[in-house]
Amino acid sequence: MGRVWDYLERRLRRGPVHFTLVDPDKSPGERAGDLARGAVELGSDAILLGGSTGISPEGMGAAARAVRSAVDVPTIIFPEGPTSLSPEADAVLFMSLLNSRNLDLVIRAHVRAAPAVRALGLEPIALGYIVVAPGMRVGEVGLVDAVPREDPALAMGYALAAEFLGMRLVYLEAGSGAPSPVPAPMVRTVRSALSVPLIVGGGIRTADDARTLLDAGAQILVTGTVTEEEGLGEGFRGILSEVTRRRGG
């Protein structure tokens, strides 16, 4: 096991975990570092770098350098493709978009990227990525057959398949900017079946959203749009307060 994965396991033993998603295109270079610093001061556990399509290695590298100099928590690439890799980060979510019709996003891009991940010294963390309706931009770009919000059994099937294939994490994604998060009954159903940690992201804007998802069993929450729209304001602070309260600080 790698250093970042060991860190995440330790954090998860304490309670729920929070990832702040920073887009290197929208918050380039030092702006990424400033955002990461503020998020970690409020209790975020790791910084994900990604979000836009077409992020260059240079842009990713500049953001990763700034974040790593600003905070002590892991800097993890949330990739949109092999071109967004950079040795300046600590790890990469080596994720398969399980409900995509595009085999490149299920496995073929991973075949091309794997040698680069090793050569760059990035720690790969295998993840099953499942897009739930509405899916937003990731659903469109990813040619996804989005899991209907009223079909938790289908989401559970995808999630269990990811676990049985040896993936360390499962991610239920409603899509960046989604009008509402993944439904709580779906989160509850998936969590009840899994032995690996469950990440939930997309549409989480308030403390109430976070509370509902954590009550349903989400173990890691990812927020990105709320910081892009409001900065480290009331919405973000409310989300972090729900996470930190449940782990005692």
N, C-alpha and C positions, 0 to 999 in steps of 0.2 A: 504494500500500500504506500501511496505517496504522502508527502508532507501536507498538502492541502486537504486531501481526503481524511487524513488522521485528524486534522484540525476540525473539519466539519463534523466528524463523528463525535469528537469531544463536545462540541457546541450542542449537538442534537441531544446528547445525554442530559444536558441542563434544561432543555425545553425547546420551544420553537425558535427558528432561525429566520433572519431577514437578509435578503440580498437587495442591494440598490443597483438598478440597471442604469448605466450611464452610456449615452450615445456619443461616440467620439466625433461624429459629424456635427451634432447640435451643441456639444460641450467639448470643444477641442482642447488639447494640450492642457495648459494650466487651469482652465475652467473645469476640466474633468477632475483635476486634483483638488480644487477648492470644493466642488460638490461632494466628492468622496470624503474629504475631511469633515465637513459638516454632518454628513450622514452617519459616519462612524461615531462621531461625538454624541449623536442621539441614540446610538445603540445598534446600528446596522452591523452585520457580521462579516460581510464580504461585498466586494464590488464586482459586478458583471459589466463587461465592456462589449457593446454591440447594439443592435437595434436597426440601423439603416442598412439598406442594400448598397453594395459597392464600396464598403469601407476599405481604404487602401492600407497596405502594411505600414506605410509611413504614418498615416493618421492614427492607426491602432497603436503603433509604437510610441508616438508622442503622448497619447493619452495614458497608456500603460506606465510610461516612465513617470509622468506627473502624479499618477495615483499612487504608485509604489513609493514615491518620495514623500507623499503626504500622509499615508496611513500604514499601519502595521498589519492589517487584515489582508487576506488573499485577494489578488487581482486576477479575475477569471474571465477568459474570453468566451462570449456568447456568440458563436460564429454564424455568419450568414453564408460562408463559403471558405474555401482554402485560402483565398487572397486576404482574408481578414486576420490571418495568424501573425503573431509577432513574438520574438523571444523575450520581449520586455515584460510579458505577463508571467504569472506563476503557473497557470493551468488553463485548460480549455475544456468546455463541456463538449465531449465527443458524442454528439447527439444524432440519433436517427429519427427523422420525421416519419413516424410509423404509419400514419394514415394519409401519406402523400401518394398520388398516382405517378409521381416522378421518381423512378428508381435511383436517380442520382442522389436524391435527398434521403433515400432510405439506406443506401449502402455504397453506390458507385463513387460518390464524392469522397467518401471515407477511405476508400481504397487509394485514391490519389493523395489524400491529405495525410494518411498515417505516417509515411516516411518523413514528411516535413515536420510533423508534430514531434517525432523522435529527434530529428536533427536539430530542431530549435530548442530542445530541452524542456518542452512544455509537459506538464503532468496531465494526461488524459483522464477524464472522468466520464465513464460511459453513462448515457442518459437516454431514456425512451421519451420522446417528445410527442405529445398527443394534442392536436388542435381541436378545441370544442367550439361549436357555433357561438357567436357569429364568425370567429376566426380572423376577421379584419384583414389587414394587409398580408400577414403571414399566410393566411388561408388562400389568398389569391396567388401570391408569388409561389407558394409551395404546392400548388395544384392539389389541394387537400380535399378529401371527402370528410368534412367536419363532422365530429360526433354530435348528433342532435342533443340539445340540452335536456330533453325528456327521456334520454336513453342511457341511464347510468350503467346498465348491464354491458353495453357495448364498450363504454370507457373502461370498465373493469376488465373486460377481455383483453383490450389493448395493453392495459397496465400489467396484468399478469403475464402476458406474452413477453413484455419487456423484462420483467423479473426473471422469468424462466430462461430467457436468453442470456442472462448474466449481467444485465445492466444494473448499475448501482443506485440510480435515481430514476424516478418517474415524474414527468412534468405535465400537468394539465394546464393548457394555455387557451384562454378565451380570446387572445389577440390584443396587441397594444392599442389602447384607446377604446376598447370594448365598452359599450354602455353599461354593462354590469359584469360582475365576475362569474366564474364557473359556479353553477348552482350547488348549494350546500348538500342536497341529497346525493348528487353525483360524487362530490368529494367524500362524503361519508361512506358510500358504497365502495369506492375504490380503496379508501384507506382501510376498510375492514378486511379487505382481501390481501393487502400487500404486506410483505416483510421488509421491503426496502423503503427509504424515505420518500415522501410525496411532496413535490413542489407544486404550488398553485400560483399562477400569474395572469395578468390581464384584467383590466377594469377595476382594480382595487384602488379606491380613492379616499376612503374614510375609515375611521376607527370602527364604525359599525360593520363595514365590509370585512375588515380584518378579523373582528370578533366572531362573525358568523363563520368564516372559513376555518379559523382555528378551533372553534367549537365542533366543527364537522370533522376535524382530524388533519387538516393541513399542517405539515411540519416545517415547511420552508415557504415563506411568502416572498414574491418578487414584485417590486414596484418600480415603474419607470416613468409612465405618462404623468403621474401626479407631480413628480419633481420637475418635469419639463414644463408643465402648465403653471405650477404654483411655487416652484422652488422648494426649499425646506420649510414650508409653511404649515398651516394648521392640519391639513389633510395628512401630510407625511408624518408629522409629529404624532398625530393620533394613531396612525398605523403602528409606528415604532413603540408607542406606549403600550399598546395591546400585546405586542410581542415581548417586550422586556418585562412587563408585569407578570407574565406567566412563567418566567424563569427566575423571578426573584431579583431583578435588577438589570 
